[in-house]
């Protein structure tokens, strides 16, 4: 059985394979059926080879009602490191699991997860930078267009005859400023 769960006042199964009735249909249990609270509180992996004999969980109702015997759970973390929920694998049989190998595999997975999060952040930053560059290019094109329009207007103005009604007020203004 595999579940993905999160904690509130209940344990919700976002995904599951093999939960017994009625839990497979309900897709949740009260927290007294939850091993997840241990993972969230400790912010670390929980490995239980035989829940019936493990003092941390042997009295948990999941052992009786869900037939939880072997249990492995890893925390699911937000980019800031806080625990959002957990991913767990449950079996109705005792499992012999090499804890050292398991911890190494989890450490590799965490590093891959961190690397992927860093890559996503870099990608978001690159997208934001690209949007800024596109805005700057658009502004530059607008400025160049406005500058060309201004230059064209100045060239037309200069070609007007000196006695032109359009040019006379500006020539007079320039002459007055020059004489002051």
C-alpha positions in Angstrom: 0.0 0.0 0.0 1.3 3.5 -0.8 -0.1 6.8 0.4 0.6 10.5 0.3 -0.8 12.3 3.3 -1.0 15.6 5.0 -1.9 16.5 8.5 -4.7 18.6 9.9 -7.1 17.0 12.3 -7.2 14.0 10.0 -4.8 12.2 7.8 -5.8 12.5 4.1 -4.7 10.1 1.5 -4.1 12.1 -1.7 -3.1 8.9 -3.5 -3.3 5.3 -2.3 -3.1 1.7 -3.5 -4.3 -1.1 -1.4 -6.0 0.6 1.6 -8.8 -1.7 3.1 -12.4 -0.6 3.1 -13.8 1.8 4.2 -10.6 3.8 4.2 -9.9 3.3 0.4 -13.2 5.0 -0.3 -13.1 7.6 2.5 -9.5 8.5 1.7 -8.8 9.7 5.2 -8.5 8.5 8.8 -8.4 10.3 12.2 -4.9 11.2 13.5 -5.0 8.3 16.0 -4.5 6.1 12.8 -1.5 8.2 11.7 2.2 7.5 11.7 2.7 10.7 9.8 2.6 12.8 13.0 6.0 11.2 13.9 7.6 12.3 10.6 6.2 15.8 10.7 7.2 16.3 14.3 10.7 14.9 13.9 11.1 16.2 10.3 12.9 13.0 9.4 12.3 9.6 7.8 10.4 7.0 9.8 11.3 3.3 9.3 9.3 0.6 11.0 10.1 -3.0 10.3 7.3 -4.5 12.4 4.8 -2.0 13.8 3.4 -4.6 16.2 6.8 -4.7 18.1 7.8 -1.0 17.7 7.1 1.0 20.8 6.7 4.2 18.8 3.6 2.9 17.0 2.5 -0.5 18.4 -0.6 1.1 20.1 -1.6 3.0 16.9 -5.0 2.0 15.6 -3.6 1.8 12.1 -1.8 -1.4 13.1 -5.2 -3.0 13.9 -7.5 -1.3 11.4 -5.3 -0.9 8.4 -3.1 -3.9 9.0 0.1 -1.8 9.0 3.1 -3.9 9.8 6.1 -2.6 7.8 6.2 1.2 7.3 8.5 3.6 5.6 7.8 7.3 5.4 9.7 10.3 4.2 8.8 14.0 4.7 7.8 16.1 1.7 9.4 19.5 2.0 8.6 23.0 0.8 11.4 24.9 -0.9 12.1 26.6 2.5 12.6 23.2 4.1 9.4 23.1 6.1 7.5 19.7 6.1 4.3 19.8 4.1 3.3 16.2 4.4 4.8 12.8 3.7 5.1 10.0 1.3 4.8 6.5 2.8 4.9 2.9 1.8 3.0 0.4 4.0 3.0 -3.4 3.9 0.9 -6.0 5.8 4.1 -8.1 6.2 7.2 -7.5 8.2 10.1 -6.2 6.1 13.8 -6.4 6.7 15.1 -3.1 5.4 18.8 -2.1 5.4 18.7 1.2 7.2 22.1 2.4 6.0 21.3 1.8 2.3 17.9 3.4 2.9 19.4 6.5 4.4 21.9 6.8 1.6 19.1 6.5 -1.0 17.0 9.1 0.9 20.0 11.5 1.1 20.5 11.1 -2.7 16.8 11.8 -3.3 16.9 14.9 -1.1 20.0 16.2 -2.9 18.2 15.6 -6.3 15.1 17.4 -4.9 17.2 20.3 -3.7 19.0 20.5 -7.1 15.6 20.4 -8.9 14.3 23.2 -6.7 17.4 25.3 -7.3 17.0 24.7 -11.0 13.4 25.8 -10.9 14.4 28.9 -9.0 17.1 29.7 -11.6 14.6 29.1 -14.4 12.1 31.5 -12.8 14.8 34.0 -12.4 15.8 33.6 -16.0 12.2 34.0 -17.1 11.9 37.2 -15.1 15.2 38.5 -16.6 14.1 37.7 -20.1 10.8 39.6 -19.5 12.8 42.6 -18.3 15.1 42.4 -21.3 12.0 42.2 -23.6 10.6 45.3 -21.9 13.9 47.2 -22.3 14.0 46.2 -26.0 10.5 47.4 -26.5 11.2 50.7 -24.7 14.4 51.1 -26.8 12.4 50.5 -30.0 9.8 53.1 -28.9 12.6 55.6 -28.0 14.3 55.0 -31.4 11.0 55.5 -33.2 10.3 58.7 -31.2 13.8 59.9 -31.9 13.5 59.2 -35.6 10.1 61.0 -35.6 11.7 64.0 -33.8 14.7 64.1 -36.2 12.4 63.9 -39.2 10.3 66.7 -37.8 13.4 68.9 -37.2 14.7 68.2 -40.7 11.3 69.3 -42.2 11.3 72.3 -40.0 14.8 73.3 -41.1 13.8 73.0 -44.8 11.0 75.5 -44.4 11.7 79.0 -45.8 12.8 81.6 -43.3 9.5 83.6 -43.7 7.4 80.5 -43.1 4.7 81.1 -40.5 5.7 77.8 -38.9 9.4 78.7 -38.6 9.2 82.4 -37.8 8.1 82.2 -34.1 10.8 79.7 -33.4 13.5 81.7 -35.2 12.4 84.8 -33.2 12.5 82.8 -29.9 16.0 81.5 -30.7 17.3 85.0 -31.6 15.9 86.5 -28.4 17.5 83.8 -26.3 20.8 84.3 -28.0 20.8 88.1 -27.5 20.1 87.7 -23.7 
